[in-house]
Amino acid sequence: MTLRLSTLLLAVFAASTTLGDETSETISKQLQEAVAVTANAVAYFSSVEDPILKCLTSSLAAYEPDNLFAVFRYHYQAHDGEPRTDIDYCVNLTVTDTFTFGFRACEDGPDSSSVQMYYFNGLSCFVGTFPLLGNDYCLLWANQDFKDAVSEECVTGFDKNCGPERYILYDKEQCS
């Protein structure tokens, strides 16, 4: 069932990618590396203050590198009596020369939106602008192993690309 669903999602998503941009194989390989690094990650900073993103985590639910396809499950934590919400996001691992790649809630069908990729340090973090829940958020994602010690280069990558507003999403005391 999971394989059939992944294959169906892959076919729909591949058909919906932007055709006007040329892709770069090198950049796409970097994105595949970033997928491996952020397979289990925490959203550390956001450029927009939004309580729904507090304690946001992600996990890699499906990964098909030969098909340039992945599914990340985002875990939105419960706040103010609301239940926890998990949303699967389909990712097209083909990056354009403008550093964008297809990204959308899998349940949304073939219409595609994209992530603007800004920074990846090759080890512990990824910075990009993500379309989530109807808004665009510039986020710093940190690998779970580095969540309590995000490097200065990752913070600089966020500040340089996301602007002066920095809202902390991960707090060791509040996020379990």
GROMACS elastic network, one bead per residue, 0.5 to 0.9 nm:
[ bonds ]
;  ai    aj funct       b0    kb
    1     4     6  0.51599   500
    1     5     6  0.60987   500
    1     6     6  0.85314   500
    2     5     6  0.50643   500
    2     6     6  0.60183   500
    2     7     6  0.85004   500
    2    62     6  0.88091   500
    3     6     6  0.50505   500
    3     7     6  0.60540   500
    3     8     6  0.85274   500
    4     7     6  0.50559   500
    4     8     6  0.60761   500
    4     9     6  0.84965   500
    5     8     6  0.50979   500
    5     9     6  0.60248   500
    5    10     6  0.83950   500
    6     9     6  0.50851   500
    6    10     6  0.59273   500
    6    11     6  0.85760   500
    6    62     6  0.74711   500
    6    64     6  0.87680   500
    6    69     6  0.87489   500
    6    70     6  0.86753   500
    6    71     6  0.83884   500
    7    11     6  0.61959   500
    7    12     6  0.86815   500
    8    11     6  0.51971   500
    8    12     6  0.62753   500
    8    13     6  0.84849   500
    9    12     6  0.51899   500
    9    13     6  0.58653   500
    9    14     6  0.83326   500
    9    90     6  0.76392   500
    9   106     6  0.72191   500
    9   109     6  0.83720   500
    9   110     6  0.85936   500
   10    13     6  0.51055   500
   10    14     6  0.58104   500
   10    15     6  0.84144   500
   10    67     6  0.77394   500
   10    68     6  0.86855   500
   10    69     6  0.64751   500
   10    70     6  0.85451   500
   10    90     6  0.81938   500
   10    91     6  0.89883   500
   10    92     6  0.82135   500
   11    14     6  0.53010   500
   11    15     6  0.62735   500
   11    16     6  0.88096   500
   12    15     6  0.53406   500
   12    16     6  0.65131   500
   12   109     6  0.73633   500
   12   110     6  0.55189   500
   13    16     6  0.51123   500
   13    17     6  0.66701   500
   13    69     6  0.86758   500
   13    90     6  0.75229   500
   13    91     6  0.81463   500
   13    92     6  0.71086   500
   13   102     6  0.81137   500
   13   103     6  0.89354   500
   13   104     6  0.88935   500
   13   106     6  0.85934   500
   13   109     6  0.79060   500
   13   110     6  0.56783   500
   13   111     6  0.81074   500
   13   112     6  0.74577   500
   14    17     6  0.56723   500
   14    68     6  0.89159   500
   14    69     6  0.84995   500
   14    92     6  0.70088   500
   14   102     6  0.88704   500
   14   110     6  0.86188   500
   15    18     6  0.87708   500
   15   110     6  0.74602   500
   16    19     6  0.85433   500
   16   102     6  0.84700   500
   16   110     6  0.55192   500
   16   111     6  0.62261   500
   16   112     6  0.59240   500
   17    92     6  0.77587   500
   17    94     6  0.89046   500
   17   101     6  0.83320   500
   17   102     6  0.62899   500
   17   110     6  0.87907   500
   17   111     6  0.86250   500
   17   112     6  0.65697   500
   17   113     6  0.86435   500
   18    21     6  0.65641   500
   18    96     6  0.88822   500
   18   101     6  0.88303   500
   18   102     6  0.79536   500
   18   112     6  0.81074   500
   19    22     6  0.78087   500
   21    96     6  0.57174   500
   21    97     6  0.68521   500
   21    98     6  0.77885   500
   22    95     6  0.85343   500
   22    96     6  0.55648   500
   22    97     6  0.59356   500
   22    98     6  0.86086   500
   23    26     6  0.89910   500
   23    27     6  0.81334   500
   23    28     6  0.77775   500
   23    94     6  0.66254   500
   23    95     6  0.55988   500
   23    97     6  0.54767   500
   23    98     6  0.85752   500
   23    99     6  0.88504   500
   24    27     6  0.53878   500
   24    28     6  0.61952   500
   24    29     6  0.87112   500
   24    94     6  0.77929   500
   24    95     6  0.62602   500
   24    96     6  0.59175   500
   24    97     6  0.56847   500
   24    99     6  0.87541   500
   25    28     6  0.50250   500
   25    29     6  0.61896   500
   25    30     6  0.87159   500
   25    94     6  0.77575   500
   25    95     6  0.76656   500
   25    96     6  0.88731   500
   26    29     6  0.51722   500
   26    30     6  0.64429   500
   26    31     6  0.88521   500
   26    95     6  0.88602   500
   27    31     6  0.63619   500
   27    32     6  0.87812   500
   27    94     6  0.82129   500
   27    95     6  0.60851   500
   27    96     6  0.78356   500
   27    97     6  0.78474   500
   27    99     6  0.74206   500
   28    31     6  0.50079   500
   28    32     6  0.63618   500
   28    33     6  0.87390   500
   28    68     6  0.86552   500
   28    93     6  0.61227   500
   28    94     6  0.52341   500
   28    96     6  0.79771   500
   28    99     6  0.89200   500
   28   101     6  0.87273   500
   29    32     6  0.50046   500
   29    33     6  0.63298   500
   29    34     6  0.86364   500
   29    93     6  0.82949   500
   29    94     6  0.85296   500
   29    95     6  0.86933   500
   30    33     6  0.50150   500
   30    34     6  0.61804   500
   30    35     6  0.86812   500
   30   120     6  0.80303   500
   30   122     6  0.79524   500
   31    35     6  0.61898   500
   31    36     6  0.87366   500
   31    93     6  0.65202   500
   31    94     6  0.80854   500
   31    95     6  0.74486   500
   31   101     6  0.89204   500
   31   117     6  0.86887   500
   31   120     6  0.84276   500
   32    35     6  0.50567   500
   32    36     6  0.65424   500
   32    37     6  0.88329   500
   32    65     6  0.72662   500
   32    68     6  0.81975   500
   32    93     6  0.66386   500
   33    36     6  0.51813   500
   33    37     6  0.63231   500
   33    38     6  0.86813   500
   33   122     6  0.70859   500
   33   123     6  0.88936   500
   34    38     6  0.59686   500
   34    39     6  0.82489   500
   34   120     6  0.68108   500
   34   121     6  0.86072   500
   34   122     6  0.68029   500
   34   123     6  0.81955   500
   34   124     6  0.85906   500
   34   125     6  0.78892   500
   34   126     6  0.68257   500
   35    38     6  0.52344   500
   35    39     6  0.57170   500
   35    60     6  0.79271   500
   35    63     6  0.86616   500
   35    70     6  0.81644   500
   35    93     6  0.89152   500
   36    39     6  0.52343   500
   36    40     6  0.86001   500
   36    60     6  0.85400   500
   37    40     6  0.76942   500
   37    41     6  0.82253   500
   37   122     6  0.75101   500
   37   123     6  0.63854   500
   37   124     6  0.61874   500
   37   125     6  0.74321   500
   37   126     6  0.85816   500
   37   142     6  0.85580   500
   37   143     6  0.62705   500
   38    41     6  0.50908   500
   38    42     6  0.84064   500
   38    58     6  0.79818   500
   38    59     6  0.77915   500
   38    60     6  0.80155   500
   38   124     6  0.73688   500
   38   125     6  0.71360   500
   38   126     6  0.75546   500
   38   141     6  0.72306   500
   38   142     6  0.67978   500
   38   143     6  0.51569   500
   38   144     6  0.79383   500
   39    58     6  0.72673   500
   39    59     6  0.53064   500
   39    61     6  0.85430   500
   39    72     6  0.78651   500
   39   143     6  0.75137   500
   39   144     6  0.88453   500
   40    57     6  0.74759   500
   40    58     6  0.56792   500
   40    60     6  0.65702   500
   40   142     6  0.85648   500
   40   143     6  0.60417   500
   40   144     6  0.58482   500
   40   145     6  0.87119   500
   41    44     6  0.88812   500
   41    56     6  0.87786   500
   41    57     6  0.56733   500
   41    58     6  0.53045   500
   41    59     6  0.66441   500
   41   125     6  0.86175   500
   41   141     6  0.61768   500
   41   142     6  0.53448   500
   41   145     6  0.83367   500
   41   146     6  0.89339   500
   41   147     6  0.79717   500
   42    55     6  0.72077   500
   42    56     6  0.60620   500
   42    58     6  0.63636   500
   42   140     6  0.84988   500
   42   141     6  0.56175   500
   42   142     6  0.54188   500
   42   143     6  0.64983   500
   42   144     6  0.61780   500
   42   147     6  0.68674   500
   42   169     6  0.84793   500
   42   170     6  0.70367   500
   43    46     6  0.76479   500
   43    53     6  0.77420   500
   43    54     6  0.81015   500
   43    55     6  0.70043   500
   43    56     6  0.54895   500
   43    57     6  0.59411   500
   43    58     6  0.79602   500
   43   139     6  0.65722   500
   43   140     6  0.59568   500
   43   142     6  0.64517   500
   43   168     6  0.87236   500
   43   169     6  0.62151   500
   43   170     6  0.65670   500
   44    54     6  0.88451   500
   44    55     6  0.81573   500
   44    56     6  0.83064   500
   44   139     6  0.72421   500
   44   140     6  0.54830   500
   44   141     6  0.56599   500
   44   142     6  0.63240   500
   44   147     6  0.75413   500
   44   150     6  0.85218   500
   44   167     6  0.84683   500
   44   168     6  0.60816   500
   44   169     6  0.50901   500
   44   170     6  0.50112   500
   44   171     6  0.84283   500
   45    48     6  0.88487   500
   45   138     6  0.81627   500
   45   139     6  0.55946   500
   45   140     6  0.51484   500
   45   141     6  0.74710   500
   45   155     6  0.86801   500
   45   158     6  0.80193   500
   45   166     6  0.61554   500
   45   167     6  0.54186   500
   45   169     6  0.53556   500
   45   170     6  0.73422   500
   46    49     6  0.68394   500
   46    50     6  0.83787   500
   46    53     6  0.82282   500
   46   137     6  0.63466   500
   46   138     6  0.55957   500
   46   140     6  0.66511   500
   46   158     6  0.87995   500
   46   162     6  0.82773   500
   46   165     6  0.79482   500
   46   166     6  0.58694   500
   46   167     6  0.51828   500
   46   168     6  0.66802   500
   46   169     6  0.68279   500
   47   137     6  0.62616   500
   47   138     6  0.52790   500
   47   139     6  0.66970   500
   47   158     6  0.87751   500
   47   162     6  0.60756   500
   47   163     6  0.71008   500
   47   164     6  0.78456   500
   47   165     6  0.52090   500
   47   166     6  0.51502   500
   47   167     6  0.61746   500
   48   136     6  0.86271   500
   48   137     6  0.62745   500
   48   138     6  0.74737   500
   48   139     6  0.88574   500
   48   165     6  0.71154   500
   48   166     6  0.74094   500
   48   167     6  0.66726   500
   49    53     6  0.83046   500
   49   165     6  0.86508   500
   49   166     6  0.81861   500
   49   167     6  0.58259   500
   49   168     6  0.85122   500
   49   169     6  0.87850   500
   50    53     6  0.58696   500
   50    54     6  0.74021   500
   50   167     6  0.86028   500
   50   169     6  0.89401   500
   51    54     6  0.52882   500
   51    55     6  0.89951   500
   51    79     6  0.81065   500
   51   169     6  0.83317   500
   52    55     6  0.83918   500
   52    56     6  0.79426   500
   52    76     6  0.68607   500
   52    77     6  0.74916   500
   52    78     6  0.83493   500
   52    79     6  0.74500   500
   53    56     6  0.52142   500
   53    57     6  0.88843   500
   53    76     6  0.66580   500
   53    77     6  0.78525   500
   53   169     6  0.64584   500
   54    76     6  0.78608   500
   54    77     6  0.72111   500
   54    79     6  0.87484   500
   54   168     6  0.78906   500
   54   170     6  0.64982   500
   54   171     6  0.85054   500
   54   175     6  0.81160   500
   55    75     6  0.85327   500
   55    76     6  0.72445   500
   55    77     6  0.61769   500
   55   169     6  0.56414   500
   55   170     6  0.51797   500
   55   171     6  0.72756   500
   55   174     6  0.76491   500
   55   175     6  0.52829   500
   55   176     6  0.80499   500
   56    74     6  0.70291   500
   56    75     6  0.57828   500
   56    76     6  0.51198   500
   56    77     6  0.62760   500
   56   169     6  0.72178   500
   56   170     6  0.76238   500
   56   175     6  0.86536   500
   57    73     6  0.84273   500
   57    74     6  0.58590   500
   57    75     6  0.52029   500
   57    76     6  0.69848   500
   57    77     6  0.82996   500
   57   141     6  0.87106   500
   57   144     6  0.88813   500
   58    72     6  0.63892   500
   58    73     6  0.54816   500
   58    75     6  0.58304   500
   58    76     6  0.87844   500
   59    71     6  0.86734   500
   59    72     6  0.56350   500
   59    73     6  0.52745   500
   59    74     6  0.66526   500
   59    75     6  0.80543   500
   60    63     6  0.70718   500
   60    70     6  0.74704   500
   60    71     6  0.61349   500
   60    73     6  0.62039   500
   60    74     6  0.88797   500
   61    70     6  0.76118   500
   61    71     6  0.53819   500
   61    72     6  0.54200   500
   61    73     6  0.59113   500
   61    88     6  0.79479   500
   62    69     6  0.80991   500
   62    70     6  0.53258   500
   62    72     6  0.70699   500
   62    73     6  0.89431   500
   63    67     6  0.88188   500
   63    68     6  0.83142   500
   63    69     6  0.61858   500
   63    71     6  0.64840   500
   63    72     6  0.87084   500
   64    67     6  0.53811   500
   64    68     6  0.60971   500
   64    69     6  0.51536   500
   64    70     6  0.59458   500
   64    71     6  0.89574   500
   65    69     6  0.60559   500
   65    70     6  0.75124   500
   65    93     6  0.78292   500
   66    69     6  0.78051   500
   67    70     6  0.87386   500
   67    92     6  0.88140   500
   67    93     6  0.83986   500
   68    91     6  0.83019   500
   68    92     6  0.59560   500
   68    94     6  0.63744   500
   69    90     6  0.74158   500
   69    91     6  0.57595   500
   69    93     6  0.55342   500
   69    94     6  0.84129   500
   70    89     6  0.83301   500
   70    90     6  0.60307   500
   70    91     6  0.50959   500
   70    92     6  0.67611   500
   70    93     6  0.72235   500
   71    88     6  0.63212   500
   71    89     6  0.54734   500
   71    91     6  0.58882   500
   71    92     6  0.89311   500
   71   106     6  0.80590   500
   72    87     6  0.82657   500
   72    88     6  0.56370   500
   72    89     6  0.52253   500
   72    90     6  0.66568   500
   72    91     6  0.75422   500
   73    86     6  0.63785   500
   73    87     6  0.55860   500
   73    89     6  0.62387   500
   73    90     6  0.89230   500
   74    85     6  0.81689   500
   74    86     6  0.55216   500
   74    87     6  0.52795   500
   74    88     6  0.62281   500
   74    89     6  0.74145   500
   75    84     6  0.72683   500
   75    85     6  0.60271   500
   75    87     6  0.67757   500
   75    88     6  0.89320   500
   76    84     6  0.58280   500
   76    85     6  0.50721   500
   76    86     6  0.60347   500
   76    87     6  0.79582   500
   77    82     6  0.86700   500
   77    83     6  0.76416   500
   77    85     6  0.66399   500
   77    86     6  0.85767   500
   77   175     6  0.86608   500
   78    81     6  0.66738   500
   78    82     6  0.52217   500
   78    85     6  0.72844   500
   79    82     6  0.53632   500
   79    83     6  0.74144   500
   79    84     6  0.78484   500
   80    83     6  0.88115   500
   82    85     6  0.88150   500
   87   105     6  0.69205   500
   87   106     6  0.81412   500
   87   107     6  0.86316   500
   88   104     6  0.85222   500
   88   105     6  0.58514   500
   88   106     6  0.57706   500
   88   107     6  0.76980   500
   89   103     6  0.65620   500
   89   104     6  0.53003   500
   89   106     6  0.51179   500
   89   107     6  0.82286   500
   90   102     6  0.79030   500
   90   103     6  0.56623   500
   90   104     6  0.55073   500
   90   105     6  0.60778   500
   90   106     6  0.51162   500
   90   107     6  0.89210   500
   91    94     6  0.88183   500
   91   101     6  0.74627   500
   91   102     6  0.56760   500
   91   104     6  0.69137   500
   91   105     6  0.89500   500
   91   106     6  0.87726   500
   91   114     6  0.87862   500
   92    95     6  0.79556   500
   92   101     6  0.61491   500
   92   103     6  0.64647   500
   93   101     6  0.65270   500
   93   102     6  0.73789   500
   94   100     6  0.84481   500
   94   101     6  0.60069   500
   94   102     6  0.76098   500
   95    98     6  0.78578   500
   95    99     6  0.57832   500
   95   100     6  0.54812   500
   95   102     6  0.79553   500
   95   117     6  0.87490   500
   96    99     6  0.52458   500
   96   100     6  0.54189   500
   96   101     6  0.64809   500
   97   100     6  0.75296   500
   98   116     6  0.81224   500
   98   117     6  0.86221   500
   99   115     6  0.83278   500
   99   116     6  0.60129   500
   99   117     6  0.52986   500
   99   118     6  0.73829   500
  100   114     6  0.61494   500
  100   115     6  0.54199   500
  100   117     6  0.57611   500
  101   113     6  0.83957   500
  101   114     6  0.52945   500
  101   115     6  0.55177   500
  101   116     6  0.69836   500
  101   117     6  0.76758   500
  102   112     6  0.62881   500
  102   113     6  0.58895   500
  102   115     6  0.64588   500
  103   106     6  0.86678   500
  103   112     6  0.66396   500
  103   113     6  0.55947   500
  103   115     6  0.60682   500
  103   130     6  0.79491   500
  103   131     6  0.77964   500
  104   107     6  0.83636   500
  104   108     6  0.70846   500
  104   109     6  0.85559   500
  104   110     6  0.88232   500
  104   111     6  0.80199   500
  104   112     6  0.59951   500
  104   113     6  0.57163   500
  104   114     6  0.70823   500
  104   115     6  0.88916   500
  104   131     6  0.74325   500
  104   132     6  0.82067   500
  105   108     6  0.54881   500
  105   109     6  0.80104   500
  105   112     6  0.89454   500
  105   132     6  0.81601   500
  105   133     6  0.87626   500
  106   109     6  0.64003   500
  106   110     6  0.84880   500
  108   111     6  0.70028   500
  108   112     6  0.85577   500
  109   112     6  0.80959   500
  113   131     6  0.71377   500
  114   129     6  0.85592   500
  114   130     6  0.72429   500
  114   131     6  0.70961   500
  115   128     6  0.64550   500
  115   129     6  0.54761   500
  115   130     6  0.50033   500
  115   131     6  0.68744   500
  116   127     6  0.87778   500
  116   128     6  0.53528   500
  116   129     6  0.51096   500
  116   130     6  0.70653   500
  116   138     6  0.87610   500
  117   120     6  0.82236   500
  117   126     6  0.81496   500
  117   127     6  0.65427   500
  117   129     6  0.67942   500
  117   130     6  0.88659   500
  118   126     6  0.78171   500
  118   127     6  0.54860   500
  118   128     6  0.51053   500
  118   129     6  0.78922   500
  118   157     6  0.77015   500
  118   158     6  0.82389   500
  118   161     6  0.64812   500
  118   162     6  0.87687   500
  119   125     6  0.80684   500
  119   126     6  0.56915   500
  119   128     6  0.68782   500
  119   140     6  0.89433   500
  119   154     6  0.79812   500
  119   157     6  0.59067   500
  119   158     6  0.76063   500
  119   161     6  0.80337   500
  120   123     6  0.79045   500
  120   124     6  0.80631   500
  120   125     6  0.59011   500
  120   127     6  0.63961   500
  120   128     6  0.89214   500
  120   154     6  0.79687   500
  120   157     6  0.81688   500
  121   124     6  0.65669   500
  121   125     6  0.60244   500
  121   126     6  0.69307   500
  121   153     6  0.77771   500
  121   154     6  0.70234   500
  121   157     6  0.86941   500
  122   125     6  0.73733   500
  122   126     6  0.83974   500
  123   143     6  0.83204   500
  124   141     6  0.83539   500
  124   142     6  0.57049   500
  124   143     6  0.51566   500
  124   144     6  0.84933   500
  124   145     6  0.79959   500
  124   146     6  0.64174   500
  124   147     6  0.88228   500
  124   150     6  0.78148   500
  124   151     6  0.82284   500
  124   154     6  0.81655   500
  125   140     6  0.68190   500
  125   141     6  0.54542   500
  125   143     6  0.61457   500
  125   146     6  0.84556   500
  125   150     6  0.79316   500
  125   151     6  0.85362   500
  125   154     6  0.62056   500
  126   139     6  0.80958   500
  126   140     6  0.58059   500
  126   141     6  0.51973   500
  126   142     6  0.67043   500
  126   143     6  0.87085   500
  126   154     6  0.76616   500
  126   157     6  0.86732   500
  126   158     6  0.87306   500
  127   138     6  0.71309   500
  127   139     6  0.56310   500
  127   141     6  0.62959   500
  127   142     6  0.89428   500
  127   154     6  0.79449   500
  127   157     6  0.69980   500
  127   158     6  0.60479   500
  127   161     6  0.80621   500
  127   162     6  0.84731   500
  128   137     6  0.80976   500
  128   138     6  0.54713   500
  128   139     6  0.57104   500
  128   140     6  0.69516   500
  128   141     6  0.85345   500
  128   158     6  0.83044   500
  128   161     6  0.82088   500
  128   162     6  0.81848   500
  129   136     6  0.62520   500
  129   137     6  0.52423   500
  129   139     6  0.61597   500
  129   162     6  0.81338   500
  130   135     6  0.81284   500
  130   136     6  0.54479   500
  130   137     6  0.52570   500
  130   138     6  0.62333   500
  130   139     6  0.71634   500
  131   134     6  0.65053   500
  131   135     6  0.55518   500
  131   137     6  0.64551   500
  131   138     6  0.89512   500
  132   135     6  0.54320   500
  132   136     6  0.61627   500
  132   137     6  0.70982   500
  133   136     6  0.83396   500
  137   162     6  0.89660   500
  138   158     6  0.80890   500
  138   161     6  0.82824   500
  138   162     6  0.57661   500
  138   163     6  0.89734   500
  139   158     6  0.74952   500
  139   162     6  0.78912   500
  140   154     6  0.76618   500
  140   155     6  0.78694   500
  140   157     6  0.85102   500
  140   158     6  0.61720   500
  141   147     6  0.89600   500
  142   145     6  0.81207   500
  142   146     6  0.63331   500
  142   147     6  0.57882   500
  142   150     6  0.69534   500
  142   154     6  0.85596   500
  143   146     6  0.54460   500
  143   147     6  0.62733   500
  143   150     6  0.88840   500
  144   147     6  0.51652   500
  144   148     6  0.83425   500
  145   148     6  0.78056   500
  145   149     6  0.86490   500
  146   149     6  0.52814   500
  146   150     6  0.57169   500
  146   151     6  0.82130   500
  147   150     6  0.58845   500
  147   170     6  0.80026   500
  147   172     6  0.85659   500
  148   171     6  0.87638   500
  148   172     6  0.73190   500
  150   153     6  0.84518   500
  150   154     6  0.67034   500
  150   155     6  0.73403   500
  151   154     6  0.53330   500
  151   155     6  0.65961   500
  151   156     6  0.87668   500
  152   155     6  0.50264   500
  152   156     6  0.60529   500
  152   157     6  0.84800   500
  153   157     6  0.60436   500
  153   158     6  0.86268   500
  154   158     6  0.62948   500
  154   159     6  0.86987   500
  155   158     6  0.50839   500
  155   159     6  0.61745   500
  155   160     6  0.85568   500
  156   159     6  0.50226   500
  156   160     6  0.59142   500
  156   161     6  0.84712   500
  157   160     6  0.53291   500
  157   161     6  0.62587   500
  157   162     6  0.82704   500
  158   161     6  0.54117   500
  158   162     6  0.55206   500
  158   163     6  0.77120   500
  158   166     6  0.85172   500
  159   162     6  0.54466   500
  159   163     6  0.54736   500
  159   164     6  0.62545   500
  159   165     6  0.80807   500
  159   166     6  0.76339   500
  160   163     6  0.62392   500
  160   164     6  0.82717   500
  162   165     6  0.75340   500
  162   166     6  0.82031   500
  163   166     6  0.78139   500
  168   171     6  0.74168   500
  169   175     6  0.89600   500
  170   173     6  0.88853   500
  170   174     6  0.77867   500
  170   175     6  0.64265   500
  171   174     6  0.53636   500
  171   175     6  0.56355   500
  171   176     6  0.87733   500
  172   175     6  0.55218   500
  172   176     6  0.70887   500
  173   176     6  0.74472   500
